[in-house]
Amino acid sequence: MIGYNQTRLYNVLPFQLNYLAILVGDIIMLSIERLMKEALSLPNALRAQLAERLVESLEFDIDGTVQKLWTVEAKQRRDEIRSGMVEPIPGEEALAHIRQIIAQ
């Protein structure tokens, strides 16, 4: 049989846990905001390095076979540009061309 104090504990505990979760969430958000502020204050080169490392840390679930195929594709495209077989165009020009095709 549950006594008065135990019943009271069961009624209060969920509220306290929710409050604690909110506090922890606020602390984490504050830390993330501070971290972002610090990261954005870095010089461009260091921000680029940080961004690269962060993106790399997200790529843990990429299929190895797919990654190898993309690497082969990227090297093939690089070699086509270097050999003069393909002439690269600026990204804005390529996007404008794609937008024109879509608009038709």
N, C-alpha and C positions, 0 to 999 in steps of 0.2 A: 504494500500500500504506500502511495506517495504522500508524504507529509506536506504541511503548509509551505515550509521553506523550500522544499524540492519543487513544488508546483510553481512557486514564485520564481525560482531560478529558471525553470523552463520557459516561463512567460517573458522574462527579462533578457535572457541570453540571446535570442535571435535579434532583438533590437541592438544590443551591445555589439554583436558580431557585425551587423550591417553598418553600424556607426564606425567600428574599427576598420572595416573594409573601405568605407568612404574616406576616412582619414589617411589610410595607406595609399589609396588611389590619388588623393590630393597631393601627398608627399611625392609620389612617383611623378605625377604631372608637373609639379613644381621643379623637380629635378630634371625632367625632360626639357621643360621650358628653359631652365638655366643652361643645360647642356647645349640646346639649340642656339641660344644667345651667344655662348662662348664659341661654338663652331662657326657661326656666321661672322664672328669678329676676326677669324683667321685670315691670313693672306690667301689670295686666289689659289696659288699652287698647293698650299696645305689643305685647303677645302676640297680641292680636286682629289688629292690623295685620300682624304677621309671619305669622300663620297665613293671612290673606287673600292676602298676596303669594306664599306658598308654594303655596297651592292654585291661584292664577292661573298660576304657573309650570308646573303640571302640565296645564293646559288647552290646550296647544299643538296637540293632535291632534283637537280637537273640530271636527266638520263645521260650516262656516259656515252652511249652510242650517238645520241642526238648532238651532244657537245662535240664529239669527234667529227661528225658530218658538217656542223657549222664551221668548225676550224678549217676543214678542207675547203669548204665553199669560200670562206674569207680569204684564204691563201690564194685560191684560184682567181678571185676578183682582184686581189692585190697584184698578182702576176700579170693579169690582163692589162691593168693600168700601167704598170711599169714597162711592159713591152710595147705599149702604144696601140694595142689592139682595141682598147676601149678608152674613150676620152671622158673623164669625169666632168660633171656639171655641178655648179653650186646647189646646195640643198634647197634654197629658196626657189631657184629656177625649176628644180624637179617637182617641188610641192605645187608650184603654180601650174605646171603642166598637168599634174594629177588632178588638181581642182578643176581645170578646164575640161578634162576628159569626163569627170564625174558630172559636171554641170550640163553636158550634152544630152 
